[in-house]
């Protein structure tokens, strides 16, 4: 039997409301409109056209022994604090190729508003300029601009700074995210995804970075000294589109974004926390709770992500195992079953929060050394570049020519709050590395053997 679905227009709905239609009729009309809107919105595809990462000049390179020597000569810390940082660096997986701003290598160390402005302008402007030039785009073609930097939020904002520098349009939709931590890169992707679906056919530019000069810690609190050992200079610029005509030029299609936070829990809220120490010196504290909190957040995120990406058979096995474990007590409750997410993804780009974060992901998701290679090599070569680190890992995969048509890649990141965000992309064409890939000129030497410990102290 043929059925005709009557579509309710806006004028018909207005007439219905003004004529005093029944509650049921009004509700039904609103429901039809809502379902129609959701169907249209779901049909809109969002693409990743291109991205670029910032690589500091060799003059910004900071070998670990040089960093320790600079800290010692700056004469603001006691020997115990210096030795603590040296021990962390020795087991950090970082190489001698990572970079920090020149202001942090001066003696005495120079922390100032002018220094952090120079740092952010250098990383942001270089990344955006490289991306626009590579894609032969005019800055005025950008419809949506999103910048994120956790610890530097000036006035005017960083997004206004980009608009001013590149003379973007006066009607550009601009957003500046601050205080969102290392997970802000994926958070920005989620925001861009929502905006691009509302404003179909638009072009969005995301810029992710972190300012080191702002939160470089010169006190004696060990939980705050950790950031000096892990965070390094970096940024990424990302170009996304919801225009169907851009599909042929796009690299990836965005499939899912899942965001979870646990800010309501005090332990999670304070495990990464900007504060002042007992000597009134400002820093960012990373407590010992961060790994356990990150593990809980990972479970929350994957619980929501799993049904969206896992094959039905894998989901069925997980449900049966949970029933056998919890209801029938056949398995010990401690021997929890982790779904095989390698059935859903060919590649993984894990936020390079540190050695412990990558190792925890490797263990919890039963990943192989090849699976964690992009993130481990990114941490080794560039350090923890905060919200932009997931793009350095994806850039590594492209430089290695591993991204093939149809491949799915999971980007996952943790951040203060506490947050765990994930994004799933599908490669829609063979991706060949271009000359702007920051890994390209030394990619043949990777992967390298990263020792679990090295010695940077003499005597």
C-alpha positions, 0 to 999 in steps of 0.5 A, a space after each residue: 500500500 502506497 503511503 504519502 508523507 505530508 511535509 509540514 512547512 513553516 507557514 502551515 505550522 504557523 497557521 496551525 498554532 494561530 488557529 488553535 489546533 489541538 495539543 496533539 496536532 501541534 506536537 505531531 507537527 513539531 516532531 515531524 519538523 524535528 525529525 526532518 531537520 535531524 535527517 537533513 543534518 545527518 546527511 551533511 558530510 564534514 571533511 578534513 581537507 588538509 592540515 599542517 603542523 608547526 616545526 620550530 627552527 633548529 635554533 629553538 632545539 633544547 637538548 635535555 642536558 642543555 635544559 638542565 644546565 640552563 635551569 642550574 645557571 638560572 639559580 632559582 631552584 635548589 639542587 633537589 628540584 633540579 635532580 628531580 627534573 633530570 630524573 623525569 627527563 631521563 625516563 620521559 622518552 623525549 629526544 634532544 630534538 624537542 623545542 622551547 621558545 628562546 625566552 625560556 633559554 635566556 639567563 635569567 629566564 624571561 617570563 613576560 607578556 611580550 615573550 608569550 605574545 611572540 611565542 604564540 604569534 610565531 606558532 599560530 601565524 606560521 601554521 596558518 600561513 603554511 596551510 593557506 599557502 599550500 592549499 592556495 586559499 585566500 584568508 577571506 574564504 574562511 567562514 569559521 575560525 576556531 582557536 584554542 590555547 589553554 593557558 594564554 587568553 589575551 584580550 583581544 583574543 587569539 582568534 581576533 589576532 589571526 583575523 587581524 593578521 590575515 585580514 579575514 572577513 568582517 562576518 567570519 564566525 570566530 571562537 576562542 577556546 581557553 582553559 580546555 587543556 590538551 583535549 581542546 584539539 578534538 573539542 575544536 573539531 567537534 565544535 567545527 563539525 556542529 557549526 559546519 552542519 548548521 552552516 552547510 557549505 562553509 569552510 572552517 579553520 582550526 588553530 591549536 597551540 599551547 603557550 609555554 612561557 605562560 606556565 613555565 614553573 620556577 618553583 619547587 613543587 614537584 607536581 608543578 615541575 612535571 610540565 617543564 619536563 614534558 611540554 614543548 613548542 608546537 601548533 597545528 592548523 586544520 582546514 575542514 569543510 561541509 561543501 560537497 564540492 570539496 570531497 574530491 580534494 579532501 583527505 578524510 571524512 569525519 565520522 564521529 566525535 565523542 566528548 566526555 568530562 568528569 568535572 563534577 568529581 573533585 578528584 578528577 577536577 583537580 588532577 590537572 590544576 593551575 594554582 600557586 604553590 606555597 611560595 606564591 609561584 604560579 604553575 600547573 599541578 599534575 597529581 598522581 591521580 591523573 593516570 587512574 582518572 584518565 583510565 576511568 575517562 577512557 572507559 566512559 568515552 569508549 563505552 559511548 564510542 563502541 556502539 558507533 564503531 565496533 562490528 556487531 559480532 564484537 559488541 555481542 561478544 562484549 555483552 555476553 562476557 559482561 553477562 557471564 561475569 556479572 550475572 553468572 559469576 563465571 569469570 572473575 570481575 577483575 578479568 574484565 573483557 576489553 573489546 577489540 577496537 582494532 576491528 574498528 580502526 586501522 590506525 591510532 593517534 593518541 595524545 602524547 601526554 607522556 610515556 605513562 599515557 601512551 603505555 596505559 593506552 597500549 595496555 588498556 586497548 591491547 595495542 601493538 608497538 606498531 599501533 602506538 608508534 605514531 604517538 611514541 615517535 611524536 612524543 620522542 621527536 616533538 614532546 607533548 605539544 598539547 592539543 596539537 599532538 594528535 595532528 603530529 601523530 597523523 602527520 607521521 602516518 601520512 609521511 610513512 604512507 600508511 593512510 590508505 583509502 578506506 582506513 579509519 583512524 581514531 584520535 583520542 586525547 585527555 585534558 584538564 577538567 577532566 576530559 577525554 575526547 575522541 574523533 573518528 576519521 575515514 580516509 577517502 583517498 590515497 594520502 601522499 605526503 607533501 613537501 609541507 609535512 614536517 616529518 618528511 625530511 627525516 622520516 626514513 630514520 623512523 621509527 627509532 629505538 627509544 630507551 626506557 631510560 637515559 643518562 643526562 647527568 654527569 658525575 
